[in-house]
């Protein structure tokens, strides 16, 4: 399990340039005119994790299998998109399929790259997009409430629950608040997700700055960070141009290039880490002579459900999980050393998997 992140923003903010760089492809046409992305482009990337190489080296694994992340480059949205302006509702629908939204904001000055509204104001751009998504959600909520009325009158329990949640969303949206501002009870979580409201998606603001500001940011990205903090949202500062250049380099050249710019890691790494934090995800590993593999799970996942990510039979027939913390596995030279030192634990069905656990599942069937 990886996750799917939709990349949204106004036209000409650097979305497609960033997408091309992140996915190491030229699938999206990056050009200086609105709506150069005619269809949503989808690209998969391996989630970078240096721990995989370390584990594979210790175990002598023949293969390394990272977890994957999917990026969806969605066409530039403009004011009026909810009413069909620009490329309109067809692209709003693509956002519904994503786990989270990366909202790329233009925080750079460049007279050669036009802004659809003729000014550089990332906070105002963010408000424009948020308004369009809220308007689209409000329209969807109102239509769904009308369609549910007969089932609600008939006493359908699911319909009654949906109606209650939709009315909560409607009240928030009419008050100018996104659906993600609503606190949803655990019993309603599944039904809430099924509503697929655009503004219920967790949001990460990506500040696209000039190359010489990638390490420090600028006054515009500082404004975005302040706005995001007020919303409880995440922010990442990236130079799409730098990411584009890194995409053309090998690993050694890229590391040298980043060092010259005062950066420790590529924007992709920071974007994925921020996405994991945003969605409450974590990684565990399975290690052996055949392969070392990373698996992505939500924080708080219990051992049987973690096993189920590998195969449903592992969850159904779960017996126990032999578990070693990553640091112990490395320090003690692998499974045998960890076992001899008493650092390999046998965990049962109630064990909550921790970040970096190295796990071996025993199951029946």
C-alpha positions in Angstrom: 0.0 0.0 0.0 1.3 3.4 -1.0 -0.9 6.4 -1.4 -2.2 8.6 -4.1 -1.6 12.3 -4.0 -3.4 14.7 -6.4 -1.3 17.7 -7.5 -3.6 20.8 -7.9 -3.1 24.5 -8.4 -3.8 27.5 -10.6 -2.4 27.4 -14.2 1.3 28.2 -14.6 2.3 27.6 -11.0 4.8 24.8 -11.9 2.5 21.7 -11.3 3.5 19.8 -14.4 7.1 20.7 -14.1 7.0 19.3 -10.6 5.1 16.2 -11.7 7.6 15.5 -14.5 10.5 15.8 -12.2 8.9 13.7 -9.4 7.9 10.9 -11.7 11.1 11.1 -13.8 9.0 11.3 -17.0 8.0 13.9 -19.5 4.4 12.6 -19.7 2.9 15.9 -18.6 3.5 18.7 -21.1 4.9 21.6 -19.1 4.3 24.8 -21.1 3.6 28.4 -20.4 -0.1 28.5 -21.1 -3.2 27.5 -19.1 -4.6 24.0 -19.3 -1.5 22.4 -20.9 -2.5 19.4 -18.9 -5.4 18.1 -20.9 -5.9 14.8 -19.1 -4.8 14.0 -15.6 -1.4 12.4 -15.8 -0.6 9.5 -13.4 2.9 8.5 -12.4 4.2 6.1 -9.8 7.5 6.6 -7.9 9.4 4.4 -5.5 9.3 5.9 -2.0 12.9 6.6 -1.1 14.1 4.9 2.1 17.8 4.5 2.8 17.0 1.8 5.4 16.1 -0.6 2.7 19.8 -0.7 1.4 21.0 -1.2 5.0 18.7 -4.1 5.7 19.3 -5.8 2.3 23.1 -5.6 2.9 22.8 -7.3 6.3 20.4 -10.0 5.0 22.2 -10.5 1.7 18.8 -9.9 -0.1 18.8 -10.5 -3.9 16.2 -7.8 -4.4 14.9 -4.6 -2.9 11.3 -3.7 -3.2 10.3 -0.2 -2.0 6.7 0.8 -1.5 5.2 3.0 -4.2 3.5 6.4 -4.3 1.1 7.6 -7.0 1.0 11.2 -8.2 -1.9 12.5 -10.2 -1.3 15.8 -12.1 -4.6 17.5 -12.3 -5.2 20.4 -14.8 -5.0 23.9 -13.5 -8.1 25.2 -11.8 -9.4 28.7 -12.1 -12.1 30.8 -10.5 -15.5 29.4 -11.7 -14.3 25.8 -12.1 -17.1 24.6 -9.9 -19.5 26.1 -12.5 -17.6 24.6 -15.4 -15.1 27.5 -16.1 -11.8 26.5 -17.6 -11.7 22.7 -17.7 -14.3 22.5 -14.9 -15.9 19.7 -13.1 -14.2 16.8 -15.0 -11.0 17.5 -13.1 -12.7 18.1 -9.8 -13.8 14.5 -10.1 -10.2 13.3 -10.3 -9.5 14.8 -6.9 -12.1 12.5 -5.3 -9.9 9.4 -6.2 -6.9 10.8 -4.3 -6.0 10.2 -0.6 -4.5 13.7 -0.2 -4.1 16.9 -2.2 -0.8 18.7 -2.8 -1.7 22.3 -3.6 1.2 23.8 -5.6 1.4 27.6 -5.0 3.5 30.0 -7.0 5.9 31.8 -4.7 8.4 32.9 -7.4 8.7 36.0 -9.6 9.3 35.5 -13.3 8.1 37.9 -15.9 8.4 35.2 -18.6 5.8 33.0 -16.9 2.3 34.6 -16.9 -0.1 34.3 -14.0 -3.7 33.7 -14.9 -4.9 36.6 -12.7 -1.9 38.9 -13.5 -0.4 38.9 -9.9 1.7 36.8 -7.5 -0.3 36.1 -4.4 -0.1 32.4 -3.2 -2.4 33.0 -0.2 -5.1 34.4 -2.5 -4.5 31.6 -5.0 -5.0 29.0 -2.2 -8.3 30.8 -1.3 -9.5 30.7 -4.9 -8.9 27.0 -5.2 -10.4 26.2 -1.8 -13.5 28.2 -2.7 -14.0 26.3 -5.9 -13.6 23.0 -4.1 -16.1 24.1 -1.4 -18.6 25.2 -4.1 -18.3 21.9 -5.9 -18.8 20.0 -2.5 -21.8 22.2 -1.7 -23.4 21.4 -5.0 -22.7 17.6 -4.5 -24.1 17.7 -0.9 -27.3 19.4 -1.9 -27.9 16.9 -4.8 -27.2 14.0 -2.5 -29.6 15.2 0.2 -32.4 15.5 -2.4 -31.7 11.9 -3.6 -31.7 10.5 0.0 -35.0 12.0 1.1 -37.1 9.0 0.1 -34.8 6.4 1.8 -34.6 8.5 5.0 -38.4 8.7 5.2 -38.4 4.9 4.8 -36.1 4.6 7.9 -33.1 3.3 6.0 -30.3 3.4 8.7 -27.4 4.0 6.3 -29.4 6.8 4.6 -30.2 8.4 8.0 -26.5 8.4 8.8 -25.5 9.8 5.4 -28.1 12.6 5.8 -26.8 13.6 9.2 -23.2 13.7 7.9 -24.2 15.6 4.8 -26.0 18.2 6.8 -23.0 18.7 9.0 -20.9 19.2 5.9 -23.5 21.5 4.4 -23.4 23.7 7.5 -19.6 23.9 7.5 -19.4 24.7 3.8 -22.1 27.4 4.0 -20.1 28.9 6.8 -17.1 29.0 4.5 -15.3 26.1 6.2 -13.9 23.0 4.3 -15.3 19.6 5.2 -12.0 18.6 6.8 -12.7 21.1 9.6 -15.4 18.8 10.9 -14.5 16.4 13.7 -15.9 13.0 12.7 -16.7 10.3 15.3 -15.0 6.9 14.9 -18.4 5.2 14.2 -18.9 7.6 11.3 -15.4 7.5 9.8 -16.2 4.9 7.1 -19.4 6.5 6.0 -17.7 9.9 6.0 -14.9 8.7 3.7 -17.5 7.2 1.3 -19.0 10.7 0.8 -15.7 11.6 -1.0 -16.0 15.3 -0.4 -13.2 17.2 -2.1 -12.5 19.4 0.9 -12.4 16.5 3.3 -9.0 15.5 1.7 -6.0 16.3 3.8 -4.0 19.2 2.1 -0.3 19.9 1.8 0.7 23.3 0.5 3.7 23.1 -1.8 5.5 26.4 -2.1 7.3 26.6 -5.5 10.1 29.0 -5.1 13.1 30.2 -7.3 16.2 28.0 -7.3 18.2 30.3 -5.1 15.4 30.3 -2.4 14.9 26.5 -2.2 16.9 26.2 1.0 15.5 29.2 2.8 12.1 30.0 1.3 11.0 33.6 0.9 8.4 36.1 2.2 5.7 34.5 0.1 6.4 30.9 1.3 6.5 32.3 4.9 2.9 33.7 4.3 1.8 30.3 3.1 3.4 28.6 6.2 1.5 31.0 8.5 -1.8 30.3 6.6 -1.2 26.5 6.8 -0.4 26.6 10.5 -3.7 28.3 11.1 -5.5 25.4 9.2 -3.5 22.6 10.7 -2.2 21.8 7.2 1.3 20.9 6.1 3.8 22.8 3.9 6.8 22.0 1.9 9.1 24.4 0.1 10.4 23.2 -3.3 11.9 24.6 -6.4 10.3 22.7 -9.3 13.2 23.8 -11.5 15.7 22.2 -9.2 13.7 19.0 -9.1 13.6 19.1 -12.9 17.4 19.3 -13.0 17.9 16.6 -10.4 15.7 14.2 -12.4 18.4 14.3 -15.2 21.3 13.5 -12.8 22.6 10.2 -11.4 22.6 9.7 -7.6 26.1 11.0 -7.0 25.7 14.0 -9.2 22.4 14.8 -7.6 23.9 14.7 -4.1 26.7 17.0 -5.1 24.2 19.4 -6.8 22.0 19.5 -3.7 25.0 20.1 -1.4 26.0 23.1 -3.5 22.5 24.5 -3.0 22.5 23.9 0.7 19.9 21.1 0.5 20.2 17.8 2.3 17.7 15.8 0.2 15.5 16.2 -3.0 12.1 17.7 -2.8 10.6 14.3 -3.6 11.8 12.9 -0.3 10.5 15.9 1.7 7.2 15.8 -0.2 6.6 12.1 0.5 7.6 12.4 4.2 5.2 15.3 4.6 2.5 13.2 2.8 3.1 10.3 5.2 2.8 12.6 8.2 -0.3 14.2 6.7 -2.1 10.8 6.3 -0.7 9.2 9.5 1.2 6.5 7.5 4.3 4.5 8.6 6.6 1.8 7.2 7.5 -1.7 8.3 9.9 -4.1 6.6 10.1 -7.8 5.7 13.6 -9.0 5.2 15.1 -12.2 3.8 17.6 -13.7 1.3 15.1 -13.3 -1.5 14.1 -9.7 -0.9 13.9 -6.8 1.5 10.6 -5.0 1.1 8.9 -2.0 2.6 5.2 -1.9 3.4 3.1 1.2 4.1 0.4 1.1 6.8 -1.6 3.6 8.9 -0.2 4.4 12.3 -1.9 2.3 15.0 -2.3 -0.7 12.7 -2.4 -4.0 14.6 -0.1 -6.9 13.6 -2.9 -9.0 11.9 -4.0 -6.1 9.7 -0.3 -5.3 8.9 0.1 -8.9 7.8 -3.0 -8.5 5.7 -1.3 -5.9 3.6 0.9 -8.6 2.3 -1.9 -11.1 1.8 -5.4 -11.5 3.1 -4.6 -15.1 4.2 -1.9 -13.8 6.5 -4.5 -11.7 8.4 -7.1 -14.5 8.5 -4.7 -17.1 9.7 -2.5 -14.9 11.8 -0.7 -16.7 14.7 2.1 -14.3 15.8 4.7 -11.9 14.5 8.4 -12.2 15.2 9.3 -8.5 15.5 12.6 -6.6 15.7 13.1 -2.8 15.9 15.1 -1.5 13.0 17.9 -0.1 15.1 18.3 -3.4 17.0 18.3 -5.4 13.7 21.1 -3.2 12.3 23.1 -2.9 15.5 23.0 -6.7 16.1 23.8 -7.7 12.5 20.4 -9.2 11.6 17.9 -11.7 12.7 20.2 -14.2 14.4 22.0 -11.5 16.4 18.8 -9.9 17.4 17.4 -13.3 18.5 20.5 -14.2 20.5 20.4 -10.8 22.3 16.7 -11.2 23.2 15.7 -8.3 21.0 13.5 -10.3 18.7 10.0 -10.2 20.3 7.1 -12.5 19.7 4.0 -10.3 19.3 0.3 -11.3 19.2 -2.9 -10.0 17.7 -3.1 -6.9 19.9 0.4 -5.6 19.0 0.5 -2.1 17.5 3.1 -2.1 14.7 5.8 0.6 15.2 7.6 2.6 12.5 10.6 0.7 11.1 9.7 -2.7 12.6 11.3 -5.7 10.9 8.6 -8.4 10.9 8.1 -12.1 10.1 4.5 -13.3 10.3 3.5 -16.8 11.2 0.1 -17.9 10.0 -2.0 -21.0 9.4 -3.2 -22.1 6.0 
